[in-house]
Amino acid sequence: MDDDVIRLLRARKEQGSTPGHRRDDARVVLLIEGGSSRGAYSSGMTVAVEQLGMLPLFDAVHGSSAGALNAAWLICGRAERTMHAWWDPAIMGTTISPRRFFRGGPVVDTGYLVDTVYTEIMPMGFQEILDSPVELHPIATDALTGEGVDLHDQIRDQASLQAALRASTAMPLLAGDPITINGRAFVDAGLSEGTPVRSALAQGATHLVAFRTRRADELQSPPSRGERLLMARWFARNAPGALDPWLHRVEIRAEEERLLSTHPATIQVRPPLGSAKISRTERRPAPLRAAVDTGRRAALDALGLTR
């Protein structure tokens, strides 16, 4: 399975193949799993892609939640130069602040991250993303239906790109209100597609590379009774359609695992066994820096291509 992907990537690299100028009819898609702070692992994996010069070998990058942010940094060519944000105390300490919850603010402030950090402190190459032949597909969850939605077609300019990134990362309760785009409210992609394999296959992907943020031995657990009591009111008020996928997240993740494990041409890159378990709201510099480095080394080993 992974040999087919490696052979195709190597052939494209040797041919100098770029989107729009392929000698094959394959559609190779990079999938980047979400997970909030667990995205430090997939950030390192995207750094490996950048260091190997592999981005032009892909036709599209689909990202969920933090995976959408890492996808955007990769597509604009700034994954390596901005990876330090994951362990920058000022950026992470302001983006994630549990104390804000008691003041009525978001625990995870993606508005500050996308609209301030990405424009003033650590500018993202929005125009490079808009112009890139490698497509960016941020996934979000429709707040009324609970379905996963690919926001690629909603992106027209910098403002709509920023809105798509915020929608993909709008974690229920922790990130505040849903994000509205063209009259539709969206919440975090992870509710409907933790790893966006369904959207990629629906759009004709033939070969998949999946960057995962959980080890193979980390299992998704169902919501606890306390979580259900806490979240039921929030969903009823803000995203009624997203409650069902949230309650059935174990089954949704199991289906994603099935699709990835049975697809005939797939590489999955995961943090190796024994790697640290990173919580969704981790903000300590040391474990996040280690996760970025671990992810980078895991992708370099798995992809098996030389510079």
N, C-alpha and C positions, 0 to 999 in steps of 0.2 A: 504494500500500500504506500508507504512513505517513499520507497524506491522510485515509483512512478513520478511522484512530485519532484524529487531531487533530480531525476533525469531531465524533466521538462525545464526546471529552473536552470540547470546547468546548460542545456541547449540554448535557452533564451539568452543567457549571459554570454556564451561563446558567439552567438549571432549578433550581439548588440541589439537585441530585440527591445522595442519600446511600444507602448500602447498606440494602436493605429498602424503599426508597421510590424505585424507578427507574421511568422511563417507557419504558424499553427492556428487551429481554430479552437483552442482551449480557452477557458476563462478561469484564471487563477486568482483566488481571493484570499486575502489575509483577514482572519477573524481575530478580534481582540476582546477578550472577556472583560467584564466589569468587576466591581468589587470595592469601590472607593479607595481606601488606602492600600488595598491589595494590588491596586494598579501600579504600585512601585515595581512589582515583578515584571509586568508587561511593558512598563517603560524601559527597563533594561533590555528586554527582548527587541523592542523597536530600535534601540541604540545599535544592537548587533546588526539588524537589517541595514541601517544607515552606514555602519562601518564597512559592511560587505558590499555596499553599492547595489543592493538587491531591490530597492523600491521599484525601479522601472520594469522589473520582471513580473510584477503583479498588475492585474487589471483593475482591481478595486480593493479597498480596505473597509471592512464593516466593523464598527466599534460600538460596544454597549457601555454606557455610563463612563467610568474612568477610562475604559478602552477607547471611547470616542475621542477623548482628549488626547490620549497617546497617539491615536491614529492621525489626528490633526497635526501634532508636532512632527510626526514622521513624514507626512506628505509635504509639509512646508520645508523640510530639510533641516530642522532644528532640534531633533530628538536628543542628540548628544550634548549640544551646548546648553540645553535647558534641563537636563536630568537632575541637576543639583537642586532644583526647586523642591524635589521630594524630601530632601533633608535640610532645607533652609528653615531655620526656626521661625523667622518672621513670617514667611509665606504660609507655612503649615500651621503655625500657631494662630494666625488670623483666619485662615480658611476653616479650620476645625477648632471649635471652642465649645465644649460642653456647657460652660457657664452661661452662654448666651441663651440656652434653653429656658433657664429660670427667669430671664428678662424678656421672654417672648420672642427671641430672635432665633435664627436658624443655627443648629449645631454645625452644619456643613454649609458654608456660605459660598455657593458656586457663583453667585452674582459678583462677589468680590473677585473671585478667581478669574472668571471669564471676562468680565467687563473692566476690571482694574489691573490685575496682575498681567493679563494677556495683552493689554493695550499700553500700559504705562511703565510697569516694572520690568517685565520680561516679554516684550512684544512678540506676538505670534505673527507668522507670515500669512495673514488672511488672503491677500491677493494671490500669493503663490498657491494656496490651496484651491482658490477659485479657478486658477488657470491650469492646474495640474491635469495631465491626461490620465493620471491614476485617480480613480473616483473615490471620494470620501462618502461613506454611507453611515451617518450616525443613526442609531436606532433609539426610539423612545416608545413608551407605552401610552396608548390612548386612555385618558382618564375615565371616559364614559363606557368604552367597550372592553377595555382590558387587553386589547390586541396590540401586538408589536407593530410599529409603523416605521418604515424607512423614510427618513427625512431628507434624503438626497435631493429629491425633486423640489423641496421647499427652499433650497439654498440658492440665492441669486446674487447676494452681495455680502459685505462684512456683517451688517446688522442681522441678516437672516441666518448667517453661519453661526454667529454668537448665540442667537436664540436656539438654534438646533443643538448646540453643545450644552447649553443650559438645560434644555428639555431632556436630553439624554441622561443628565446627571441629577435630575430633580428627585432625590430620594424622599420617599414618603415621610412626613413629619420632620425628619432631620434637616431637610433642605428648604423647608417652608412650603409655600404654595406651589401648585402646578404651574407650568409655563404655557402660555397661550400663544399659538401660532396660527394665523389665519382663522381665528374663531374656534380652534380646537385646543382643548387642554391636554397637556401631556405630563407624565411623570416618568420616573427613572426606567431606563430600558431593562434593568435587571429583573423587573417584575414579570415581563413577558419573554425576554430573550437574554439570559445571562451571558451566553456565548451565541452570537448572532448567526448560527448555522442555518436556521430555517429561512431567513431572509435571503441569504446568499444562494442557497439551493433553488429557491423560488425564482431567482433571477438568472439561473442557468450556470451556476458555478460548476466547473468540472474537476477542479483541483483545489484543495483547501490546505491552508496552513493556519492552525489555531493556536494562538497564544493564550494560555490558561493562567489563572492567578491562584488556583488552589492546587495543592499536591494531589496525587492520585488517591491518597488515603484519607483525604479530607472530604467528609460527606456532608451534604446539605441536610439540615434538620428542619422539621416542621415548626411553625410558630408555637411558642409555648402558650399556656392559658393566659399568663400575664400579658404577653405580647398581643394576643387576640383582644383582650379587654382594652388595652391601651390604644390599639390601632383602629378598632372597629369604628369609633366615632370619627376619627380623622378621615378614613376612607368614605364614610357615609356623607360627610360634608364636602370633601374635596375631590375624590376620585372613586365614585361608587363602583365603576366597572372594573377597577384594578384590584378590588378586594379578593375576588375569586382566584386570579393567578397568584396573588400573594399567599393565600391560604394553601394553594396547591403547588407551591414552589418545588417541593421534592419531586413530584411527578414531572413537572416541566423540566427540571434539570436532568432527570433520568432519561427523558425523551431526547434531550440534546446530546447526552452521552451516547445514546443508542445511534443517533444519526452520525455522530462523529466516528464512532467505532466501526460502523458498518459501511461507511462511504468508501468506495474503492480506491480513492486517491487522496489520502489525508495524512498530514503530519500534525501531531499535537506536541506542543512544547509546554512543559509544566515545571514549576519549581521542583527540584529533586526531593526525594524522600529525605526527611531529616531537616529540611529548610524550616525556618521560623514560620509559625502561623501568625499572619498579620491581621489584626482586627480592622473592621471597616473605618474606625475612627482613630487609628494609630497615627501619632504625629511626632514620636520621638525620633530624632535624627539618626541614631545608630542603627536600629533595626530597619529603617526605611532605606538608608544608604546601602546596607548589606543586601536588602531585597533587590534593589536596582542592579547591583553587581551580580548577584546570583542569577537573576533573569537574563542578563547579558551573556553570561557564560553558558547558561543552559541553551540559549538560542544558537550561539556559535557552535556548540557541540552538535545540536540536533540538525541544523541545516546542512552541515558538512560541505560547505563551499569555501573556497579560498578567495582572498581579495583579488 
